[in-house]
Amino acid sequence: MMKTLFLVLLLSAGLFSQERTIKPGDALNIVVYGHPELSRPVTVGAGGVVDYPFMQNIPVDGMTVEELRKFMVAQLSRYIEGQPIITLSFAESQLVTLSVLGYVKKPGTVQLPLFGTLQEAVSQAGGPLEGAKMDQITLFRNEGGEVKKRNYNLVFLNLLGDMRQNPVMQQGDIVLVTGNPIFAGVKVIGEVNDPGIHEAFYGATVMDMIFKAGGLKPKAEVAKIRYISPTEKKSKEILINLNSYYQDPYHYTLPTVVAGDIIIVPAKKEWLRNGLAIAADLTSIVMLFYYVTQINRTR
């Protein structure tokens, strides 16, 4: 009786393992008899691939364990002598795969250890960008075939220690960190070819941001560029003279920008252009009068 029950349980387990398909985050035990160097546990990565010899960049998600075993036999038989004998089984997954999107430095898929939390997920995605609303983080989770949305406040977690704001992540969760676009980049306006908000890389200067905004227009007044930084504890404004920078770039230091800063490139005053034009006309008249006078004297 016990032997019959054991066989039924074994058969049921085999059928279950065949029906279950492989997905990112799954852990697999691979044993290749006679080849200990090829026997190891592997984890299916976010892209559905595994880090295993002769299997790089080959997606395995969606396969059953038996389908993957047969595929591996075919692959390894091309590189090792004889027909390889392989056993393949699911192991307890040690990683949870989820997505962190929005105002983080590295949006996309991240992997956490079991019982990893929301705060750890945001940290794994590089942390929040300037302007990220850490008090309005949205979690999308599939529960019984229905996607449910919940909001969490990591500011309360950090200030008040409210652990209810830091849930444990589950496989397939999607975390959305919202933010204010005004504070996500540097605003460059005025006499540039592509005015607007541009993302600032680490260590970028005012000149770097002007180049990212398409460079200066011919009418730009380079001696009176305004740099405003309202994101500092104390707002500051600096008047920049690019002529001085061009003359001595090693001693004229340009400010380093951060997200939320504003750069204003004004246009040259119209009266100056008009004045130059009038001066040019007067010069032409004077020269004409001079030549006429000289011609009359020579007669």
Order of alpha helices (4+ residues) and beta strands (2+ residues): alpha-beta-beta-alpha-beta-beta-beta-alpha-beta-beta-alpha-beta-beta-beta-alpha-beta-beta-alpha-beta-alpha
